[in-house]
Amino acid sequence: MASASGAVFFLAQTPSRRTGFRDAAKDGTEGHFVLLFGERFLFTGDHLFWSRDRRRLGASRDYCWDSWPKQIESMQRLAGYRFEWVLPGHGQRVRLPANEIQRELAALVGRMRNENP
């Protein structure tokens, strides 16, 4: 954790997304990170997003090229943090009450285990 002007940043490693432009394992940056700012904003990259059509949190195997079981574990860990905003690098952002985000994450983990994120 790091602090800037009273706000707290928390950086958590999540399963990697490798792109066609670089092999993360070769350059020593294997993995992916989410950034939690001030227990309010979660910057998720490709890890977690809001599905506008389904009106729920989602994850995609298309963006998880490392390990789907690790992705599920990562989502479970995220459910232990409080935040109101999910701000993905791609896709729809959403603001929900923190307790609703936690319920959404629990439901997503269940869907991921059943191969229907």
C-alpha positions in Angstrom: 0.0 0.0 0.0 1.1 3.6 -0.7 -0.4 6.8 0.5 -0.7 10.1 -1.4 -2.3 13.1 0.3 -4.3 10.8 2.7 -5.6 8.6 -0.1 -4.5 4.9 -0.1 -3.4 3.0 -3.2 -3.3 -0.8 -3.2 -1.8 -2.7 -6.0 -2.8 -6.4 -6.4 -1.4 -8.9 -8.9 -3.9 -10.8 -11.0 -3.5 -13.4 -13.8 -1.7 -12.2 -16.9 -3.0 -11.1 -20.2 -0.3 -11.6 -22.9 -0.6 -9.6 -26.1 0.7 -10.3 -29.5 3.0 -7.3 -29.1 5.1 -8.7 -26.2 5.7 -11.9 -24.4 5.4 -10.9 -20.7 7.4 -13.9 -19.5 10.4 -12.8 -21.6 10.6 -9.2 -20.3 10.0 -10.0 -16.6 6.6 -8.4 -16.3 4.5 -11.5 -16.3 1.2 -10.8 -14.7 -1.5 -8.2 -14.5 -2.4 -5.7 -11.8 -5.5 -4.0 -10.5 -5.2 -0.7 -8.6 -7.5 0.1 -5.7 -7.6 3.8 -4.8 -9.1 5.1 -1.5 -11.3 2.1 -1.0 -13.5 3.5 -3.7 -12.1 3.1 -7.2 -10.8 -0.2 -8.6 -8.9 0.1 -11.9 -9.1 -3.3 -13.4 -7.5 -3.4 -16.9 -9.0 -6.5 -18.6 -9.5 -8.4 -15.4 -13.1 -7.3 -14.5 -15.7 -5.3 -16.2 -19.4 -4.4 -16.2 -21.6 -6.1 -18.8 -24.0 -3.5 -20.1 -26.2 -6.1 -21.8 -26.3 -8.5 -18.9 -26.3 -5.8 -16.2 -23.7 -7.6 -14.1 -20.0 -7.9 -13.5 -18.1 -10.0 -16.0 -14.8 -11.6 -16.8 -13.7 -13.1 -20.1 -11.5 -16.1 -21.0 -10.6 -14.2 -24.1 -8.5 -11.9 -21.9 -7.3 -14.5 -19.4 -4.5 -16.3 -21.3 -2.7 -17.5 -18.2 -4.9 -19.5 -15.9 -8.7 -19.5 -15.5 -8.5 -21.1 -12.0 -6.0 -18.4 -11.0 -8.5 -15.8 -12.4 -11.2 -17.2 -10.3 -9.0 -17.1 -7.1 -8.1 -13.5 -7.9 -11.8 -12.6 -8.2 -12.4 -14.2 -4.8 -9.7 -12.2 -3.3 -11.1 -9.0 -4.7 -14.4 -9.7 -3.0 -12.6 -9.1 0.3 -12.0 -5.4 -0.5 -14.5 -2.6 -0.4 -14.9 -0.4 -3.5 -17.7 1.3 -5.4 -16.3 1.8 -8.8 -15.1 -0.8 -11.3 -13.0 1.1 -13.9 -11.8 -1.3 -16.7 -9.3 -0.6 -19.4 -11.9 -1.8 -21.9 -15.6 -2.1 -21.5 -18.2 -0.5 -19.4 -17.5 1.1 -16.0 -20.0 0.9 -13.2 -20.6 2.5 -9.8 -22.5 0.4 -7.2 -22.7 0.5 -3.4 -19.7 -1.5 -2.0 -21.9 -4.2 -0.6 -23.6 -4.7 -3.9 -20.2 -5.0 -5.6 -19.3 -7.7 -3.2 -22.5 -9.6 -4.0 -21.8 -9.2 -7.7 -18.3 -10.5 -7.3 -19.6 -13.6 -5.4 -22.1 -14.3 -8.1 -19.4 -13.8 -10.8 -17.1 -16.3 -9.1 -20.0 -18.9 -9.1 -20.6 -18.3 -12.8 -16.8 -18.6 -13.5 -16.7 -21.9 -11.8 -19.6 -23.1 -13.9 -17.9 -21.8 -17.1 -20.5 -19.1 -17.7 -19.0 -15.7 -16.7 
